[in-house]
Structure formats: C-alpha cells, structure tokens
C-alpha cells in the first residue's frame, strides 16, 4: 500500500523526491523485513520469482508466523482497525520493532502489504480488486448454496460464500514451468484456504485462470473466485438434496487495478474471464 503525498507548495523535484521516499517498497525497513522473511526460504529457491512470490504470500499473513494478523469480527481491541492503515511502512516498522505479528488486517491490507514486498524484491506487482468474489472451500470450482425443504437458506450447511469484494495482487513473471503463461499472475496473501499445508496462494497465471486450465499454484481456487457458477441445492423431505438452480454470472465483476501513470481505474475483467 503506497501512502499518497500531501498537497504541498514544494518544487516539483522536491515533491518527487518525497513521493519516492514515501513509497514503502523503496525504504530500508521494507528491505530489512523482506530479507528477514526470505531467510526462511531455501536459498536455491530465491532465484525463482515463482517460488519467491509464493513464499511471500505465506509470510505476509501471520498464520505461518508471518507479518500481519487477519481479523473480520469487528473486534480490534489491542490492535489497529484494518481500515485505519494508510501505508505498508507503518505495518513493517511495527513488525520490525516488536518482532511480533501486527494486528490487524483484512484483504485490502494483505494485498497492499504483499504488493510492497513483491516490488521490494524486484518483482513487478499491482493490487487487484474483484467484486462479488467467490470463496470455494471444497476445491470443486463451484459455489454450493443449500436450502432447507421449506426454501429458507441453510447457513449451517453452506460453507462456500461470495464476498462483496476481495483484494489480491498480480505479479509479472516468466513461467518456464508452463507453456504460454508468462505475464501477470495472481498471488494472494489473505489467509483463506490452505494450499500444500500453508495459507498461501499463487502464482496463478491469467491464461490458466481464464481458460480454466487447472495446474499448479492454486489456479482452480482463483478460477472459482472470478468465474465459479453458483449451484442451489434444496433438501428433500425424505432425505438428500436436489439441484434446483444454477447461476453462472453472479461471480467476478469489474475486476480492477490502478491505471499505470494515472489515478484512474483500469478494468481488467477480460484478462481473468
């Protein structure tokens, strides 16, 4: 997350210098934290942007002992309300000073922090916002919604969900392990579902997600976030359930990032679906 510079009467060159200083990916605290977090990764893997980005997606959240604690229940006592952060530099400085995971973050904070860490490591990155974002808990690329026999929603039986929005990162890299999949890759630090024993996600290439190709590094999970159909199941009086409807266009809308060189929204929905 990059803090915006305040309005000022400074000269253009001085103002530009201050903007540079305020970009957290360029400061010494970010570099120190990055090197510390990479220290736990086998040195032979640090030559790969694929493996570095995946490792950072796990280390940005605290579930594996990393930087930031997630909280969604509205109780932020003893920490900071996620909406109060306005820069990665504050989070990283606190983490470096205390040595303890910082409280608290939600998806836009995890996304901004991962964006800073990726850029600091030399990997081009940008934050992504997906509206009506699917959360598939059982890896079937479908959002299953269950209803009781009387037609009322069965919250206890429904594990999948649709978030009003979700934020992650795109990272730009070569994919020598996958044919024709170079370019932007989805990488997500928000702890949602475990991947190979850790709360990590990506890098999932746009090409694989858009074409529903499956493959390594959570392509199916990201596909479900942007394109999963919602299936509606209704309990039968004698037991079991019946499929009563499928909605194909509810998930993944107005997928957005910041336009390079301008403070405007760039719609990249067609890159993902």
SVG drawing of the C-alpha trace seen along z (x, -y; Angstrom):
<svg xmlns="http://www.w3.org/2000/svg" viewBox="-42 -27 63 67">
<polyline fill="none" stroke="black" stroke-width="0.4" points="0.0,0.0 1.5,-3.3 0.8,-6.4 -0.3,-9.4 1.9,-12.5 0.2,-15.5 -0.6,-18.7 2.4,-21.0 3.9,-24.1 7.3,-22.4 9.1,-22.5 8.4,-19.6 11.8,-18.0 11.5,-18.1 7.9,-16.8 9.0,-14.0 11.8,-13.1 9.3,-13.0 6.9,-10.7 9.9,-8.4 10.7,-8.3 7.0,-7.6 6.8,-4.6 7.3,-1.8 8.9,0.6 11.9,-1.6 12.7,-2.2 15.2,-0.3 12.6,1.1 10.9,2.9 14.2,4.3 15.1,5.4 11.8,7.2 11.9,8.7 15.4,10.2 14.3,11.5 11.2,13.2 13.2,14.7 15.8,16.0 13.4,18.9 13.3,20.0 15.9,22.3 18.5,20.2 18.3,22.2 14.6,21.2 15.3,17.5 16.3,17.4 12.7,18.2 10.1,15.4 7.5,18.2 8.8,19.5 9.6,16.2 6.2,14.8 4.5,17.9 6.7,17.8 5.9,14.1 2.1,14.8 2.5,17.1 4.8,14.9 2.7,11.7 0.0,13.3 0.6,14.5 -0.9,18.0 2.6,19.3 4.3,17.0 4.5,14.0 3.8,10.3 0.1,9.5 -2.9,10.9 -6.2,11.1 -9.5,10.3 -13.0,10.0 -15.3,9.9 -15.1,6.2 -13.3,6.5 -10.0,4.8 -9.1,4.2 -5.4,4.4 -4.6,3.7 -5.5,1.4 -8.7,1.3 -7.8,2.6 -9.4,-0.5 -7.1,-2.8 -3.9,-1.7 -2.7,-4.0 0.7,-2.6 2.8,0.6 5.6,-1.4 3.7,-1.6 3.0,2.1 6.5,3.1 8.1,0.7 6.0,2.0 6.8,5.6 10.5,4.9 10.5,3.1 8.4,5.6 9.2,8.8 5.5,9.8 2.8,10.1 0.9,6.8 -2.8,6.6 -5.0,6.4 -5.6,6.7 -8.2,7.6 -7.9,8.4 -7.0,4.9 -4.3,4.6 -2.8,8.0 -3.0,7.1 -1.2,3.8 1.5,5.3 2.2,8.1 2.3,5.6 5.1,3.7 7.0,6.9 6.9,8.1 8.0,4.8 10.8,4.5 12.0,8.0 12.2,6.7 9.0,8.4 6.6,6.0 3.3,6.1 -0.1,4.4 -3.1,4.7 -6.3,6.3 -9.9,5.8 -12.5,8.4 -16.2,7.6 -18.6,10.5 -15.6,12.7 -16.2,16.4 -14.8,18.4 -14.7,22.1 -14.0,24.2 -14.0,27.7 -12.0,27.2 -14.7,28.2 -14.8,24.9 -18.5,24.5 -20.2,22.4 -22.7,24.7 -25.6,23.0 -28.0,25.2 -31.7,24.5 -34.0,26.3 -37.0,28.1 -39.2,25.1 -37.0,23.0 -35.1,21.0 -31.4,20.7 -29.4,23.3 -26.5,21.3 -25.2,24.3 -24.9,26.5 -23.3,23.9 -19.6,23.4 -19.0,21.6 -19.6,17.9 -19.5,14.8 -17.6,11.8 -18.8,8.4 -15.2,7.8 -11.8,9.3 -8.2,7.9 -5.1,9.7 -2.0,9.0 -0.9,9.6 2.8,10.3 4.6,10.2 7.0,13.0 8.2,15.7 6.6,19.1 9.2,21.6 7.2,24.3 4.1,23.6 3.8,23.1 2.4,19.7 1.7,18.5 4.2,15.7 2.9,12.3 0.6,11.4 0.0,14.0 -2.5,13.8 -0.8,14.0 -2.9,13.7 -1.7,13.3 -5.1,13.2 -5.4,16.5 -8.4,18.2 -7.8,21.9 -4.6,23.9 -2.5,24.8 0.1,27.6 -0.2,27.1 0.1,23.3 -2.0,20.3 -0.6,19.3 -2.0,18.7 -0.4,18.4 1.2,17.5 -1.8,18.5 -1.4,17.2 -4.1,15.2 -4.0,17.6 -4.7,20.6 -7.4,18.9 -9.2,17.5 -9.2,20.8 -9.9,22.9 -6.7,25.0 -6.1,26.0 -2.5,26.7 -0.1,25.8 -0.3,22.9 -4.0,22.6 -5.3,21.9 -8.6,23.7 -9.1,21.5 -8.5,18.3 -10.8,19.5 -13.6,20.0 -13.0,16.5 -13.7,15.0 -15.9,17.5 -17.4,20.2 -21.1,21.0 -23.4,20.9 -25.4,24.1 -28.5,24.1 -29.5,27.3 -32.7,27.9 -33.3,30.6 -35.8,33.3 -38.4,34.3 -37.2,37.9 -33.5,37.0 -30.8,35.9 -30.8,32.8 -31.8,31.9 -30.3,29.3 -32.9,26.6 -30.9,23.9 -27.5,22.8 -26.5,19.2 -23.5,18.6 -23.0,14.9 -23.0,13.9 -19.3,14.2 -16.5,11.9 -17.4,8.4 -15.5,5.2 -12.1,6.7 -9.9,3.6 -6.5,2.2 -5.0,-1.3 -4.1,-2.5 -0.3,-2.9 0.7,-6.5 -2.8,-7.8 -5.1,-7.9 -7.9,-6.1 -9.4,-2.6 -8.4,-0.1 -10.9,2.7 -9.1,6.0 -12.1,8.4 -11.3,9.6 -7.9,10.7 -9.3,13.1 -12.5,14.3"/>
</svg>
